Amino acid sequence: MTGSHAEPDKIAEVARLATAIADRILEQHSAGATIPPEQFTMLVRAARMLLDNGAPWPTSVEHLLMEVARRIEQAEADPGVAPAASVGDDAVVHLTQFLGAVKRRENPLD
């Protein structure tokens, strides 16, 4: 992949892998299992690659990222709530920065 214009087949593969990661995270969450921060990091990187190449996010990827963003915003708005992640703080920080960049792209005048 060169620059921000990867081949369509490679972008389709990234979308497939992002979906698999998101689905796995959702399964682990439903089962009450600990979700390794590396999985969030991989998901964020894949979502970023899709965004950079103008490809839409698969439904499960968008659902998961928006839900995490909602929870982060909710925790930041309520100072009495402890942060949701301790082991995965670096993944949450990375995700928060990424989602902030996405919001700036969607609302360039904000």
Secondary structure, 3 states (H helix, E strand, C coil): CCCCCCCHHHHHHHHHHHHHHHHHHHHHHHCCCCCCHHHHHHHHHHHHHHHHCCCCCCHHHHHHHHHHHHHHHHHHHCCCCCCCCCCCHHHHHHHHHHHHHHHHHHCCCC
